[in-house]
Amino acid sequence: MSLPILLDCDEILSDFVGAVLQLAKDEAGIKHRFEDVKGWDMSKELGWPGLDAAVTHAIKHKDLCARLKEIDGAIPWLRDLEETFGADRVFVCTSPWNAEWAAQRAWWLEQRGVPMKRQIQTGAKHLIPGHLVDDAQHHIDKREPGQGFLIAKPWNSPRDTYPRGDHAAAKAWLHAVAR
């Protein structure tokens, strides 16, 4: 039996960082560009100790997750993977901020054609077997060798250890490992 294909959502399908940068600008007057985010701890990267509280508030009162924009070309890429590998083999495996985020994320994904039966929401992605495409190196670090691909972002600089690139490179990698 072939391993499932697991796709992270934030920064693979949805633009979480863009939403947080806009929130930082609107709520705290902090202006940063996407390219300025070089580390995983966005509170530290933006110099905003109140970021977590602001995001939690925006989830509850402004439907932050439900309103996230799509990464350009990501949903057609998802459809292509579903066609190539079979929709029942392609799952979105994402870490929720909190329970309200999880509900909004489920709705966001369903609006884009990913039913609940193909959604996995957990902070323990390493416990889910499969080929993972993610932007967070710490999720790839915990996987079996050869089961992770990093979508290139400023916070996951090139490493010899993991394959890394754009959505097209991720599809090529999946062709090589997930057939």
VMD Tcl script that builds the backbone (N, CA, C; Angstrom):
set m [mol new atoms 537]
animate dup $m
set s [atomselect $m all]
$s set {name element resname resid chain x y z} {
  {N N MET 1 A 0.844 -1.192 0.000}
  {CA C MET 1 A 0.000 0.000 0.000}
  {C C MET 1 A 0.885 1.249 0.000}
  {N N SER 2 A 0.536 2.193 -0.808}
  {CA C SER 2 A 1.298 3.446 -0.915}
  {C C SER 2 A 0.987 4.365 0.250}
  {N N LEU 3 A 2.000 5.074 0.695}
  {CA C LEU 3 A 1.799 6.050 1.758}
  {C C LEU 3 A 0.953 7.217 1.256}
  {N N PRO 4 A 0.172 7.819 2.135}
  {CA C PRO 4 A -0.606 8.994 1.725}
  {C C PRO 4 A 0.296 10.194 1.474}
  {N N ILE 5 A -0.242 11.155 0.775}
  {CA C ILE 5 A 0.418 12.431 0.530}
  {C C ILE 5 A -0.211 13.428 1.489}
  {N N LEU 6 A 0.648 14.085 2.281}
  {CA C LEU 6 A 0.202 15.018 3.311}
  {C C LEU 6 A 0.677 16.420 2.954}
  {N N LEU 7 A -0.240 17.341 2.883}
  {CA C LEU 7 A 0.088 18.731 2.564}
  {C C LEU 7 A -0.224 19.613 3.757}
  {N N ASP 8 A 0.754 20.368 4.205}
  {CA C ASP 8 A 0.479 21.388 5.203}
  {C C ASP 8 A -0.455 22.406 4.547}
  {N N CYS 9 A -1.106 23.239 5.360}
  {CA C CYS 9 A -1.995 24.245 4.780}
  {C C CYS 9 A -1.359 25.634 4.773}
  {N N ASP 10 A -0.943 26.117 5.954}
  {CA C ASP 10 A -0.400 27.468 6.026}
  {C C ASP 10 A 0.924 27.555 5.279}
  {N N GLU 11 A 0.957 28.485 4.352}
  {CA C GLU 11 A 2.102 28.765 3.477}
  {C C GLU 11 A 2.325 27.701 2.408}
  {N N ILE 12 A 1.468 26.702 2.349}
  {CA C ILE 12 A 1.449 25.749 1.246}
  {C C ILE 12 A 0.196 26.033 0.408}
  {N N LEU 13 A -0.934 26.142 1.086}
  {CA C LEU 13 A -2.203 26.454 0.422}
  {C C LEU 13 A -2.719 27.845 0.808}
  {N N SER 14 A -2.559 28.225 2.085}
  {CA C SER 14 A -3.110 29.495 2.575}
  {C C SER 14 A -1.996 30.439 3.040}
  {N N ASP 15 A -2.289 31.733 2.963}
  {CA C ASP 15 A -1.305 32.772 3.265}
  {C C ASP 15 A -1.433 33.254 4.712}
  {N N PHE 16 A -0.969 32.449 5.639}
  {CA C PHE 16 A -0.991 32.810 7.058}
  {C C PHE 16 A -0.033 33.969 7.348}
  {N N VAL 17 A 1.166 33.909 6.826}
  {CA C VAL 17 A 2.157 34.946 7.111}
  {C C VAL 17 A 1.670 36.305 6.608}
  {N N GLY 18 A 1.101 36.359 5.429}
  {CA C GLY 18 A 0.560 37.619 4.919}
  {C C GLY 18 A -0.509 38.185 5.832}
  {N N ALA 19 A -1.370 37.309 6.355}
  {CA C ALA 19 A -2.426 37.762 7.268}
  {C C ALA 19 A -1.833 38.288 8.568}
  {N N VAL 20 A -0.809 37.622 9.080}
  {CA C VAL 20 A -0.186 38.079 10.317}
  {C C VAL 20 A 0.561 39.404 10.094}
  {N N LEU 21 A 1.215 39.542 8.961}
  {CA C LEU 21 A 1.889 40.807 8.664}
  {C C LEU 21 A 0.878 41.952 8.574}
  {N N GLN 22 A -0.280 41.698 7.979}
  {CA C GLN 22 A -1.326 42.723 7.899}
  {C C GLN 22 A -1.869 43.038 9.293}
  {N N LEU 23 A -2.053 42.007 10.105}
  {CA C LEU 23 A -2.530 42.201 11.470}
  {C C LEU 23 A -1.523 43.036 12.269}
  {N N ALA 24 A -0.239 42.747 12.119}
  {CA C ALA 24 A 0.814 43.496 12.820}
  {C C ALA 24 A 0.782 44.973 12.418}
  {N N LYS 25 A 0.571 45.214 11.146}
  {CA C LYS 25 A 0.501 46.598 10.657}
  {C C LYS 25 A -0.736 47.310 11.211}
  {N N ASP 26 A -1.893 46.625 11.121}
  {CA C ASP 26 A -3.156 47.240 11.546}
  {C C ASP 26 A -3.245 47.434 13.057}
  {N N GLU 27 A -2.792 46.449 13.817}
  {CA C GLU 27 A -2.973 46.467 15.269}
  {C C GLU 27 A -1.824 47.120 16.028}
  {N N ALA 28 A -0.603 47.026 15.484}
  {CA C ALA 28 A 0.557 47.493 16.246}
  {C C ALA 28 A 1.433 48.476 15.469}
  {N N GLY 29 A 1.040 48.802 14.224}
  {CA C GLY 29 A 1.840 49.724 13.422}
  {C C GLY 29 A 3.188 49.156 13.006}
  {N N ILE 30 A 3.318 47.845 13.040}
  {CA C ILE 30 A 4.576 47.182 12.692}
  {C C ILE 30 A 4.536 46.826 11.213}
  {N N LYS 31 A 5.535 47.285 10.491}
  {CA C LYS 31 A 5.580 47.041 9.048}
  {C C LYS 31 A 6.789 46.177 8.713}
  {N N HIS 32 A 6.506 44.989 8.215}
  {CA C HIS 32 A 7.543 44.072 7.743}
  {C C HIS 32 A 7.091 43.492 6.415}
  {N N ARG 33 A 8.064 43.060 5.636}
  {CA C ARG 33 A 7.761 42.360 4.389}
  {C C ARG 33 A 7.890 40.855 4.623}
  {N N PHE 34 A 7.273 40.087 3.780}
  {CA C PHE 34 A 7.335 38.624 3.842}
  {C C PHE 34 A 8.788 38.163 3.925}
  {N N GLU 35 A 9.636 38.755 3.111}
  {CA C GLU 35 A 11.048 38.363 3.041}
  {C C GLU 35 A 11.786 38.630 4.341}
  {N N ASP 36 A 11.241 39.499 5.194}
  {CA C ASP 36 A 11.882 39.830 6.467}
  {C C ASP 36 A 11.684 38.743 7.517}
  {N N VAL 37 A 10.736 37.849 7.300}
  {CA C VAL 37 A 10.439 36.804 8.276}
  {C C VAL 37 A 11.414 35.648 8.038}
  {N N LYS 38 A 12.487 35.622 8.830}
  {CA C LYS 38 A 13.563 34.653 8.638}
  {C C LYS 38 A 13.527 33.507 9.642}
  {N N GLY 39 A 12.648 33.587 10.625}
  {CA C GLY 39 A 12.576 32.555 11.652}
  {C C GLY 39 A 11.147 32.122 11.900}
  {N N TRP 40 A 11.016 31.012 12.594}
  {CA C TRP 40 A 9.693 30.428 12.824}
  {C C TRP 40 A 8.899 31.201 13.874}
  {N N ASP 41 A 9.559 31.815 14.844}
  {CA C ASP 41 A 8.889 32.540 15.916}
  {C C ASP 41 A 8.531 33.943 15.415}
  {N N MET 42 A 7.298 34.088 14.923}
  {CA C MET 42 A 6.911 35.360 14.312}
  {C C MET 42 A 6.848 36.500 15.316}
  {N N SER 43 A 6.528 36.225 16.561}
  {CA C SER 43 A 6.524 37.261 17.587}
  {C C SER 43 A 7.917 37.873 17.706}
  {N N LYS 44 A 8.913 37.025 17.733}
  {CA C LYS 44 A 10.307 37.483 17.803}
  {C C LYS 44 A 10.710 38.175 16.508}
  {N N GLU 45 A 10.348 37.585 15.378}
  {CA C GLU 45 A 10.721 38.151 14.080}
  {C C GLU 45 A 10.148 39.557 13.878}
  {N N LEU 46 A 8.930 39.767 14.350}
  {CA C LEU 46 A 8.276 41.063 14.173}
  {C C LEU 46 A 8.535 42.015 15.337}
  {N N GLY 47 A 9.138 41.498 16.405}
  {CA C GLY 47 A 9.361 42.342 17.575}
  {C C GLY 47 A 8.061 42.737 18.245}
  {N N TRP 48 A 7.107 41.813 18.274}
  {CA C TRP 48 A 5.779 42.104 18.814}
  {C C TRP 48 A 5.399 41.038 19.835}
  {N N PRO 49 A 5.683 41.287 21.115}
  {CA C PRO 49 A 5.354 40.309 22.156}
  {C C PRO 49 A 3.856 39.990 22.233}
  {N N GLY 50 A 3.008 40.884 21.773}
  {CA C GLY 50 A 1.562 40.674 21.836}
  {C C GLY 50 A 0.969 39.943 20.644}
  {N N LEU 51 A 1.811 39.409 19.783}
  {CA C LEU 51 A 1.319 38.772 18.555}
  {C C LEU 51 A 0.375 37.609 18.838}
  {N N ASP 52 A 0.758 36.702 19.721}
  {CA C ASP 52 A -0.088 35.528 19.969}
  {C C ASP 52 A -1.483 35.932 20.440}
  {N N ALA 53 A -1.543 36.891 21.351}
  {CA C ALA 53 A -2.845 37.357 21.842}
  {C C ALA 53 A -3.641 38.028 20.732}
  {N N ALA 54 A -2.963 38.791 19.886}
  {CA C ALA 54 A -3.656 39.464 18.784}
  {C C ALA 54 A -4.190 38.457 17.766}
  {N N VAL 55 A -3.408 37.430 17.466}
  {CA C VAL 55 A -3.878 36.396 16.536}
  {C C VAL 55 A -5.064 35.656 17.139}
  {N N THR 56 A -4.971 35.284 18.408}
  {CA C THR 56 A -6.076 34.583 19.074}
  {C C THR 56 A -7.341 35.444 19.048}
  {N N HIS 57 A -7.206 36.737 19.313}
  {CA C HIS 57 A -8.345 37.655 19.262}
  {C C HIS 57 A -8.906 37.733 17.837}
  {N N ALA 58 A -8.033 37.826 16.848}
  {CA C ALA 58 A -8.475 37.932 15.450}
  {C C ALA 58 A -9.151 36.651 14.975}
  {N N ILE 59 A -8.733 35.523 15.488}
  {CA C ILE 59 A -9.411 34.258 15.144}
  {C C ILE 59 A -10.837 34.306 15.670}
  {N N LYS 60 A -10.976 34.690 16.927}
  {CA C LYS 60 A -12.291 34.676 17.580}
  {C C LYS 60 A -13.228 35.762 17.064}
  {N N HIS 61 A -12.700 36.958 16.839}
  {CA C HIS 61 A -13.567 38.085 16.529}
  {C C HIS 61 A -13.566 38.528 15.069}
  {N N LYS 62 A -12.579 38.058 14.293}
  {CA C LYS 62 A -12.492 38.483 12.895}
  {C C LYS 62 A -12.382 37.311 11.925}
  {N N ASP 63 A -12.596 36.097 12.420}
  {CA C ASP 63 A -12.503 34.892 11.574}
  {C C ASP 63 A -11.207 34.864 10.760}
  {N N LEU 64 A -10.081 35.102 11.442}
  {CA C LEU 64 A -8.796 35.214 10.755}
  {C C LEU 64 A -8.523 34.024 9.839}
  {N N CYS 65 A -8.670 32.816 10.352}
  {CA C CYS 65 A -8.351 31.642 9.533}
  {C C CYS 65 A -9.317 31.495 8.359}
  {N N ALA 66 A -10.588 31.703 8.617}
  {CA C ALA 66 A -11.597 31.556 7.563}
  {C C ALA 66 A -11.382 32.554 6.424}
  {N N ARG 67 A -10.719 33.661 6.719}
  {CA C ARG 67 A -10.511 34.721 5.729}
  {C C ARG 67 A -9.127 34.700 5.075}
  {N N LEU 68 A -8.318 33.697 5.378}
  {CA C LEU 68 A -6.983 33.648 4.777}
  {C C LEU 68 A -7.072 33.568 3.263}
  {N N LYS 69 A -6.152 34.256 2.621}
  {CA C LYS 69 A -6.069 34.192 1.165}
  {C C LYS 69 A -5.371 32.906 0.760}
  {N N GLU 70 A -5.607 32.505 -0.470}
  {CA C GLU 70 A -4.914 31.344 -1.027}
  {C C GLU 70 A -3.523 31.766 -1.498}
  {N N ILE 71 A -2.566 30.863 -1.388}
  {CA C ILE 71 A -1.264 31.070 -2.017}
  {C C ILE 71 A -1.504 30.963 -3.528}
  {N N ASP 72 A -0.949 31.889 -4.281}
  {CA C ASP 72 A -1.157 31.894 -5.736}
  {C C ASP 72 A -0.826 30.527 -6.341}
  {N N GLY 73 A -1.771 29.982 -7.076}
  {CA C GLY 73 A -1.579 28.730 -7.792}
  {C C GLY 73 A -1.680 27.478 -6.946}
  {N N ALA 74 A -1.883 27.623 -5.639}
  {CA C ALA 74 A -1.872 26.460 -4.751}
  {C C ALA 74 A -3.080 25.538 -4.933}
  {N N ILE 75 A -4.244 26.088 -5.131}
  {CA C ILE 75 A -5.430 25.232 -5.247}
  {C C ILE 75 A -5.417 24.474 -6.581}
  {N N PRO 76 A -5.058 25.096 -7.701}
  {CA C PRO 76 A -4.897 24.294 -8.927}
  {C C PRO 76 A -3.812 23.212 -8.765}
  {N N TRP 77 A -2.740 23.512 -8.033}
  {CA C TRP 77 A -1.686 22.527 -7.744}
  {C C TRP 77 A -2.264 21.361 -6.944}
  {N N LEU 78 A -3.087 21.668 -5.948}
  {CA C LEU 78 A -3.759 20.635 -5.156}
  {C C LEU 78 A -4.629 19.757 -6.055}
  {N N ARG 79 A -5.434 20.385 -6.937}
  {CA C ARG 79 A -6.275 19.623 -7.855}
  {C C ARG 79 A -5.423 18.713 -8.746}
  {N N ASP 80 A -4.272 19.224 -9.206}
  {CA C ASP 80 A -3.361 18.441 -10.036}
  {C C ASP 80 A -2.838 17.225 -9.266}
  {N N LEU 81 A -2.456 17.417 -8.009}
  {CA C LEU 81 A -1.999 16.284 -7.195}
  {C C LEU 81 A -3.116 15.264 -7.009}
  {N N GLU 82 A -4.327 15.744 -6.761}
  {CA C GLU 82 A -5.464 14.831 -6.598}
  {C C GLU 82 A -5.687 14.012 -7.870}
  {N N GLU 83 A -5.569 14.655 -9.009}
  {CA C GLU 83 A -5.753 13.955 -10.284}
  {C C GLU 83 A -4.621 12.953 -10.530}
  {N N THR 84 A -3.409 13.361 -10.225}
  {CA C THR 84 A -2.243 12.522 -10.476}
  {C C THR 84 A -2.176 11.320 -9.547}
  {N N PHE 85 A -2.410 11.535 -8.257}
  {CA C PHE 85 A -2.210 10.476 -7.264}
  {C C PHE 85 A -3.513 9.889 -6.730}
  {N N GLY 86 A -4.630 10.500 -7.059}
  {CA C GLY 86 A -5.927 10.065 -6.546}
  {C C GLY 86 A -6.325 10.912 -5.354}
  {N N ALA 87 A -7.504 11.495 -5.413}
  {CA C ALA 87 A -7.949 12.403 -4.356}
  {C C ALA 87 A -7.972 11.723 -2.991}
  {N N ASP 88 A -8.316 10.438 -2.944}
  {CA C ASP 88 A -8.395 9.751 -1.655}
  {C C ASP 88 A -7.031 9.490 -1.030}
  {N N ARG 89 A -5.981 9.815 -1.749}
  {CA C ARG 89 A -4.619 9.636 -1.223}
  {C C ARG 89 A -3.998 10.962 -0.776}
  {N N VAL 90 A -4.633 12.089 -1.109}
  {CA C VAL 90 A -4.091 13.409 -0.800}
  {C C VAL 90 A -4.869 14.008 0.377}
  {N N PHE 91 A -4.125 14.294 1.463}
  {CA C PHE 91 A -4.710 14.837 2.683}
  {C C PHE 91 A -4.062 16.175 3.004}
  {N N VAL 92 A -4.819 17.037 3.674}
  {CA C VAL 92 A -4.235 18.250 4.234}
  {C C VAL 92 A -3.989 17.949 5.708}
  {N N CYS 93 A -2.729 18.065 6.118}
  {CA C CYS 93 A -2.303 17.774 7.486}
  {C C CYS 93 A -1.757 19.066 8.074}
  {N N THR 94 A -2.502 19.670 8.969}
  {CA C THR 94 A -2.216 21.026 9.429}
  {C C THR 94 A -2.303 21.122 10.949}
  {N N SER 95 A -1.536 22.040 11.509}
  {CA C SER 95 A -1.526 22.267 12.958}
  {C C SER 95 A -2.437 23.439 13.306}
  {N N PRO 96 A -3.506 23.198 14.045}
  {CA C PRO 96 A -4.405 24.304 14.383}
  {C C PRO 96 A -3.848 25.184 15.498}
  {N N TRP 97 A -4.169 26.476 15.437}
  {CA C TRP 97 A -3.782 27.428 16.480}
  {C C TRP 97 A -4.538 27.117 17.770}
  {N N ASN 98 A -5.851 26.876 17.607}
  {CA C ASN 98 A -6.734 26.536 18.731}
  {C C ASN 98 A -7.999 25.901 18.141}
  {N N ALA 99 A -8.980 25.598 18.978}
  {CA C ALA 99 A -10.193 24.923 18.506}
  {C C ALA 99 A -10.991 25.781 17.521}
  {N N GLU 100 A -11.062 27.072 17.768}
  {CA C GLU 100 A -11.775 27.945 16.833}
  {C C GLU 100 A -11.079 27.973 15.478}
  {N N TRP 101 A -9.753 28.004 15.509}
  {CA C TRP 101 A -8.971 27.941 14.273}
  {C C TRP 101 A -9.293 26.644 13.534}
  {N N ALA 102 A -9.344 25.541 14.244}
  {CA C ALA 102 A -9.603 24.239 13.617}
  {C C ALA 102 A -10.948 24.248 12.888}
  {N N ALA 103 A -11.961 24.821 13.515}
  {CA C ALA 103 A -13.276 24.890 12.868}
  {C C ALA 103 A -13.227 25.775 11.624}
  {N N GLN 104 A -12.562 26.922 11.733}
  {CA C GLN 104 A -12.441 27.814 10.584}
  {C C GLN 104 A -11.616 27.165 9.473}
  {N N ARG 105 A -10.566 26.449 9.851}
  {CA C ARG 105 A -9.726 25.778 8.851}
  {C C ARG 105 A -10.525 24.694 8.126}
  {N N ALA 106 A -11.315 23.939 8.865}
  {CA C ALA 106 A -12.146 22.910 8.233}
  {C C ALA 106 A -13.075 23.545 7.207}
  {N N TRP 107 A -13.698 24.657 7.559}
  {CA C TRP 107 A -14.580 25.370 6.631}
  {C C TRP 107 A -13.779 25.879 5.430}
  {N N TRP 108 A -12.612 26.503 5.683}
  {CA C TRP 108 A -11.774 27.046 4.610}
  {C C TRP 108 A -11.437 25.949 3.612}
  {N N LEU 109 A -11.035 24.806 4.111}
  {CA C LEU 109 A -10.673 23.696 3.223}
  {C C LEU 109 A -11.879 23.137 2.475}
  {N N GLU 110 A -13.010 22.994 3.159}
  {CA C GLU 110 A -14.211 22.491 2.485}
  {C C GLU 110 A -14.644 23.430 1.366}
  {N N GLN 111 A -14.485 24.740 1.567}
  {CA C GLN 111 A -14.829 25.711 0.527}
  {C C GLN 111 A -13.939 25.550 -0.707}
  {N N ARG 112 A -12.799 24.902 -0.529}
  {CA C ARG 112 A -11.853 24.683 -1.630}
  {C C ARG 112 A -11.807 23.230 -2.064}
  {N N GLY 113 A -12.853 22.494 -1.711}
  {CA C GLY 113 A -13.010 21.138 -2.211}
  {C C GLY 113 A -12.278 20.046 -1.450}
  {N N VAL 114 A -11.836 20.328 -0.231}
  {CA C VAL 114 A -11.186 19.294 0.587}
  {C C VAL 114 A -12.158 18.913 1.697}
  {N N PRO 115 A -12.817 17.759 1.566}
  {CA C PRO 115 A -13.807 17.354 2.574}
  {C C PRO 115 A -13.135 16.974 3.901}
  {N N MET 116 A -13.911 16.966 4.960}
  {CA C MET 116 A -13.403 16.632 6.296}
  {C C MET 116 A -12.651 15.305 6.318}
  {N N LYS 117 A -13.101 14.334 5.526}
  {CA C LYS 117 A -12.454 13.021 5.562}
  {C C LYS 117 A -11.015 13.060 5.042}
  {N N ARG 118 A -10.625 14.179 4.426}
  {CA C ARG 118 A -9.238 14.327 3.954}
  {C C ARG 118 A -8.512 15.461 4.674}
  {N N GLN 119 A -8.993 15.790 5.859}
  {CA C GLN 119 A -8.355 16.810 6.696}
  {C C GLN 119 A -7.838 16.164 7.979}
  {N N ILE 120 A -6.598 16.461 8.307}
  {CA C ILE 120 A -5.994 16.003 9.555}
  {C C ILE 120 A -5.485 17.247 10.271}
  {N N GLN 121 A -6.010 17.507 11.454}
  {CA C GLN 121 A -5.577 18.676 12.216}
  {C C GLN 121 A -4.892 18.185 13.489}
  {N N THR 122 A -3.576 18.363 13.543}
  {CA C THR 122 A -2.789 17.909 14.679}
  {C C THR 122 A -1.465 18.654 14.746}
  {N N GLY 123 A -0.966 18.847 15.940}
  {CA C GLY 123 A 0.367 19.384 16.115}
  {C C GLY 123 A 1.426 18.299 16.061}
  {N N ALA 124 A 0.992 17.052 16.021}
  {CA C ALA 124 A 1.907 15.897 16.020}
  {C C ALA 124 A 1.949 15.265 14.628}
  {N N LYS 125 A 2.343 16.035 13.642}
  {CA C LYS 125 A 2.382 15.532 12.265}
  {C C LYS 125 A 3.300 14.323 12.114}
  {N N HIS 126 A 4.319 14.229 12.970}
  {CA C HIS 126 A 5.267 13.117 12.882}
  {C C HIS 126 A 4.606 11.769 13.168}
  {N N LEU 127 A 3.453 11.783 13.790}
  {CA C LEU 127 A 2.744 10.531 14.072}
  {C C LEU 127 A 1.916 10.045 12.886}
  {N N ILE 128 A 1.755 10.876 11.873}
  {CA C ILE 128 A 0.948 10.536 10.704}
  {C C ILE 128 A 1.885 10.044 9.603}
  {N N PRO 129 A 1.784 8.774 9.224}
  {CA C PRO 129 A 2.660 8.272 8.158}
  {C C PRO 129 A 2.289 8.888 6.808}
  {N N GLY 130 A 3.295 9.144 5.999}
  {CA C GLY 130 A 3.047 9.673 4.665}
  {C C GLY 130 A 4.183 10.554 4.195}
  {N N HIS 131 A 4.044 11.036 2.975}
  {CA C HIS 131 A 4.990 11.955 2.358}
  {C C HIS 131 A 4.473 13.367 2.610}
  {N N LEU 132 A 5.195 14.134 3.442}
  {CA C LEU 132 A 4.742 15.452 3.887}
  {C C LEU 132 A 5.398 16.578 3.103}
  {N N VAL 133 A 4.566 17.500 2.596}
  {CA C VAL 133 A 5.032 18.753 1.989}
  {C C VAL 133 A 4.674 19.849 2.985}
  {N N ASP 134 A 5.699 20.549 3.492}
  {CA C ASP 134 A 5.498 21.514 4.578}
  {C C ASP 134 A 6.479 22.669 4.398}
  {N N ASP 135 A 6.273 23.735 5.154}
  {CA C ASP 135 A 7.227 24.843 5.152}
  {C C ASP 135 A 8.030 24.893 6.445}
  {N N ALA 136 A 7.694 24.042 7.403}
  {CA C ALA 136 A 8.340 24.053 8.716}
  {C C ALA 136 A 9.326 22.897 8.835}
  {N N GLN 137 A 10.597 23.252 8.943}
  {CA C GLN 137 A 11.618 22.210 9.016}
  {C C GLN 137 A 11.418 21.293 10.212}
  {N N HIS 138 A 10.939 21.823 11.345}
  {CA C HIS 138 A 10.781 20.970 12.526}
  {C C HIS 138 A 9.785 19.833 12.287}
  {N N HIS 139 A 8.846 20.021 11.370}
  {CA C HIS 139 A 7.936 18.915 11.041}
  {C C HIS 139 A 8.641 17.872 10.179}
  {N N ILE 140 A 9.534 18.303 9.308}
  {CA C ILE 140 A 10.285 17.384 8.455}
  {C C ILE 140 A 11.340 16.643 9.285}
  {N N ASP 141 A 11.965 17.347 10.228}
  {CA C ASP 141 A 13.005 16.747 11.074}
  {C C ASP 141 A 12.523 15.479 11.779}
  {N N LYS 142 A 11.253 15.429 12.133}
  {CA C LYS 142 A 10.719 14.311 12.921}
  {C C LYS 142 A 10.224 13.148 12.059}
  {N N ARG 143 A 10.350 13.264 10.747}
  {CA C ARG 143 A 9.830 12.223 9.852}
  {C C ARG 143 A 10.912 11.217 9.503}
  {N N GLU 144 A 10.479 10.086 8.987}
  {CA C GLU 144 A 11.409 9.097 8.458}
  {C C GLU 144 A 12.174 9.732 7.298}
  {N N PRO 145 A 13.442 9.376 7.112}
  {CA C PRO 145 A 14.208 9.922 5.979}
  {C C PRO 145 A 13.481 9.696 4.651}
  {N N GLY 146 A 13.487 10.726 3.812}
  {CA C GLY 146 A 12.861 10.631 2.498}
  {C C GLY 146 A 11.369 10.881 2.481}
  {N N GLN 147 A 10.774 11.232 3.638}
  {CA C GLN 147 A 9.330 11.438 3.688}
  {C C GLN 147 A 8.932 12.899 3.862}
  {N N GLY 148 A 9.855 13.828 3.563}
  {CA C GLY 148 A 9.521 15.229 3.724}
  {C C GLY 148 A 10.120 16.117 2.658}
  {N N PHE 149 A 9.364 17.128 2.280}
  {CA C PHE 149 A 9.779 18.127 1.296}
  {C C PHE 149 A 9.446 19.500 1.864}
  {N N LEU 150 A 10.392 20.420 1.799}
  {CA C LEU 150 A 10.169 21.789 2.267}
  {C C LEU 150 A 9.809 22.708 1.106}
  {N N ILE 151 A 8.653 23.354 1.195}
  {CA C ILE 151 A 8.352 24.441 0.265}
  {C C ILE 151 A 9.243 25.608 0.687}
  {N N ALA 152 A 10.010 26.140 -0.250}
  {CA C ALA 152 A 11.012 27.167 0.054}
  {C C ALA 152 A 10.361 28.445 0.583}
  {N N LYS 153 A 10.802 28.839 1.756}
  {CA C LYS 153 A 10.366 30.071 2.406}
  {C C LYS 153 A 11.586 30.700 3.070}
  {N N PRO 154 A 11.541 31.985 3.383}
  {CA C PRO 154 A 12.707 32.630 4.001}
  {C C PRO 154 A 13.122 31.991 5.331}
  {N N TRP 155 A 12.205 31.367 6.039}
  {CA C TRP 155 A 12.505 30.777 7.351}
  {C C TRP 155 A 13.011 29.333 7.277}
  {N N ASN 156 A 13.104 28.768 6.097}
  {CA C ASN 156 A 13.665 27.408 5.999}
  {C C ASN 156 A 14.768 27.387 4.952}
  {N N SER 157 A 15.857 28.019 5.286}
  {CA C SER 157 A 16.972 28.170 4.344}
  {C C SER 157 A 17.400 26.812 3.785}
  {N N PRO 158 A 18.019 26.823 2.606}
  {CA C PRO 158 A 18.403 25.567 1.956}
  {C C PRO 158 A 19.278 24.685 2.853}
  {N N ARG 159 A 18.968 23.414 2.835}
  {CA C ARG 159 A 19.740 22.431 3.574}
  {C C ARG 159 A 19.990 21.254 2.648}
  {N N ASP 160 A 21.125 20.636 2.813}
  {CA C ASP 160 A 21.432 19.463 2.002}
  {C C ASP 160 A 20.594 18.253 2.426}
  {N N THR 161 A 20.068 18.303 3.633}
  {CA C THR 161 A 19.368 17.156 4.200}
  {C C THR 161 A 18.011 16.888 3.550}
  {N N TYR 162 A 17.299 17.939 3.162}
  {CA C TYR 162 A 15.931 17.787 2.670}
  {C C TYR 162 A 15.766 18.367 1.279}
  {N N PRO 163 A 14.929 17.721 0.487}
  {CA C PRO 163 A 14.568 18.376 -0.776}
  {C C PRO 163 A 13.761 19.640 -0.468}
  {N N ARG 164 A 13.949 20.668 -1.276}
  {CA C ARG 164 A 13.321 21.969 -1.029}
  {C C ARG 164 A 13.101 22.662 -2.358}
  {N N GLY 165 A 11.984 23.368 -2.494}
  {CA C GLY 165 A 11.706 24.115 -3.709}
  {C C GLY 165 A 10.287 24.634 -3.717}
  {N N ASP 166 A 9.796 24.924 -4.914}
  {CA C ASP 166 A 8.441 25.460 -5.063}
  {C C ASP 166 A 7.436 24.324 -5.230}
  {N N HIS 167 A 6.199 24.686 -5.533}
  {CA C HIS 167 A 5.143 23.684 -5.688}
  {C C HIS 167 A 5.451 22.701 -6.820}
  {N N ALA 168 A 5.996 23.191 -7.925}
  {CA C ALA 168 A 6.339 22.302 -9.040}
  {C C ALA 168 A 7.414 21.303 -8.627}
  {N N ALA 169 A 8.404 21.766 -7.876}
  {CA C ALA 169 A 9.464 20.870 -7.401}
  {C C ALA 169 A 8.889 19.845 -6.422}
  {N N ALA 170 A 7.922 20.257 -5.616}
  {CA C ALA 170 A 7.282 19.317 -4.692}
  {C C ALA 170 A 6.550 18.224 -5.464}
  {N N LYS 171 A 5.875 18.598 -6.544}
  {CA C LYS 171 A 5.180 17.594 -7.352}
  {C C LYS 171 A 6.189 16.626 -7.975}
  {N N ALA 172 A 7.297 17.138 -8.474}
  {CA C ALA 172 A 8.330 16.267 -9.056}
  {C C ALA 172 A 8.872 15.316 -7.991}
  {N N TRP 173 A 9.101 15.818 -6.792}
  {CA C TRP 173 A 9.565 14.976 -5.687}
  {C C TRP 173 A 8.537 13.887 -5.384}
  {N N LEU 174 A 7.269 14.274 -5.320}
  {CA C LEU 174 A 6.219 13.287 -5.055}
  {C C LEU 174 A 6.177 12.223 -6.144}
  {N N HIS 175 A 6.365 12.605 -7.397}
  {CA C HIS 175 A 6.429 11.632 -8.480}
  {C C HIS 175 A 7.525 10.608 -8.224}
  {N N ALA 176 A 8.654 11.073 -7.699}
  {CA C ALA 176 A 9.791 10.189 -7.470}
  {C C ALA 176 A 9.591 9.277 -6.261}
  {N N VAL 177 A 8.950 9.778 -5.203}
  {CA C VAL 177 A 8.886 8.995 -3.959}
  {C C VAL 177 A 7.536 8.369 -3.673}
  {N N ALA 178 A 6.478 8.882 -4.266}
  {CA C ALA 178 A 5.134 8.463 -3.861}
  {C C ALA 178 A 4.403 7.600 -4.881}
  {N N ARG 179 A 5.060 7.150 -5.885}
  {CA C ARG 179 A 4.375 6.343 -6.899}
  {C C ARG 179 A 3.983 5.024 -6.400}
}
mol reanalyze $m
mol bondsrecalc $m
mol representation Tube
mol addrep $m
